[in-house]
Amino acid sequence: MTSATDASGAGKPRTLKERWQRLRQGEENPAGHQNMLLLIQLRWLAVLGQISTVAFVVLAFDIRLPLPHMLEVLSCLVAFNIASHLRWHEHRTVTNAELFLALLVDVAALTFQLYLSGGITNPFAFLYLMQIILSAVLLKPWSSWAIVGITLGCLAGLALFSEPLALPPDTGHGPFSLYVDGTLICFLLNAGLLVFFITRINSNLRAGDALLADLRQRAAEEDHIVRMGLLASGAAHELGTPLSTLSVILGDWRRMPEISRREELLEDISEMEAQLQRCKSIVSGVLLSAGEARGESSVKTTLNTFLDSVAEDWRKSRPVAAFEYRNQIEQDVPVVFDSAIKQMLGNVLDNAFEVSPEWLSLLVKREGDLLLMEVSDRGTGFPEWMLSQLGKPYQSTKGKPGRGLGLFFVVNVARKLGGRIAASNIETGGARVTLTLPLAAISLEEPDSGDPAGQAAS
């Protein structure tokens, strides 16, 4: 239940903390996939731009170019881009080395085209700057400097080995020469594409930073829950002995002649034994939630039986004036009893009972493959600041130390089960908390989202 990734993936992080550490160390790049898709789009634009430029130069200025060789380079670039699209359409994790390789392919394609079309005298040689700037934004520092060194070497090689183009007369000088026009076009391309793509890349990077911050917060909350669970488990173990001692003492008192003859004292002892048994049940539940003796307590039941028993047990143990329980699940499904769900729902009911001891409501229903549990009360409702920070620890309006942990635990348990929690205020007064859980988290069989019962419930 605490796993953050697919359990079948060998070598993948299994907890939120491990995933956050991998993201922080750069082993995973949450924005890398989107940035790789942007590079693929940019490569398609480069292919279209090269085809348009070559066609325009050949047809308008009758400049001879080695078209077969240039088309071979374009074919290789198109094939690489198709392969990249197929790979990154399914594969979601992109590393720095893979982004580095993609930029190297772009640099190589540009170098070959420049070699075939005038070398360093071609004004489109300034497109190397785009590769350098993209590498500075997308890659680690060593990779960016590697791109700088490689492009510098390519420029030096073009200056030494390429041959200038044979241009028509009166096109190589003056303010309207081909070189000046090409330089202006190259500048517009560089400026426009960089502004467009770097804006989107920065948006991806900000989304990745937000994901990293969220994982860090959730990892801290997970550690907090673990520490609280260890503390509760230790306290439950320590309470076991005095509770057993009290149980023995009460049994001895019940058999004492001076007490057994007094009806009112026997009633008090019976009430004390009932409350003592309740304390033992609470201690057993704490140990069960901590993972102890879970295999002994996991039993098969049905969804309606489970929910009805939870509601009935809660009603019997709380002096609520009016408790309205509505079960709208028409088709029952087999489930495995999980005390975490019972404690989660009981926690929400307890919070509602504290602010509305006269009346509260529990509505359970099914919407497709989801189980919805709505708890409503007639209290004062949630303040706006608390609705925006639902589930944060120590956020409470009760003004007592340690309060606010109840909803904190509820939110985290629901999240670990693949569900969610939502809270809202009722216009007529009071508040509503909705727990949504996937049936797959507790069901023994695959829920059928298309069954009539599910449609009726929704």
Number of C-alpha atoms within 10 A of each C-alpha: 10 13 12 15 13 10 11 7 9 8 7 14 18 16 16 23 20 16 21 22 18 16 19 15 10 13 14 17 22 22 22 23 19 20 23 23 15 16 21 19 14 15 19 16 13 16 17 12 13 17 14 11 13 18 14 13 14 13 11 9 13 12 15 15 16 10 14 9 13 20 15 12 18 21 13 13 21 15 12 17 20 13 12 16 16 11 11 16 11 8 10 15 15 19 17 17 12 14 19 18 12 18 22 18 15 18 20 16 17 22 21 17 22 22 24 19 24 21 26 23 17 19 20 23 20 14 15 20 14 16 21 21 15 18 22 17 14 23 20 15 12 10 18 20 15 16 24 19 13 16 20 13 12 22 18 13 15 21 16 11 11 16 15 15 15 12 14 12 7 10 14 14 11 10 10 12 13 20 18 16 13 16 17 14 14 17 16 12 16 18 12 11 15 18 12 10 17 17 12 15 23 15 15 18 20 13 14 17 17 13 16 20 14 14 19 20 15 16 19 14 19 19 14 13 17 13 12 13 17 14 12 17 22 14 14 19 13 12 14 14 11 10 16 14 11 14 16 12 11 16 14 11 16 18 12 10 9 10 15 13 12 10 10 11 15 16 12 11 17 15 12 15 16 12 13 17 15 13 16 17 12 14 21 18 20 22 21 20 19 19 12 14 12 15 9 8 12 13 11 14 15 17 21 20 15 18 18 16 13 17 20 13 12 18 17 9 10 13 12 16 12 13 20 13 16 15 14 15 21 14 14 11 18 17 21 16 20 18 17 18 19 17 19 20 21 18 17 19 23 16 16 24 23 13 18 21 19 15 17 24 18 20 16 21 21 25 18 20 17 20 18 21 21 21 23 27 27 21 20 13 21 19 12 10 9 14 14 11 10 18 21 18 17 16 19 20 11 11 10 9 8 12 15 20 17 21 22 18 20 23 20 22 21 19 16 16 20 15 19 18 21 14 19 16 20 16 8 7 12 19 22 22 19 19 23 23 22 20 25 16 16 18 18 15 11 10 17 12 14 10 12 13 18 20 12 15 15 13
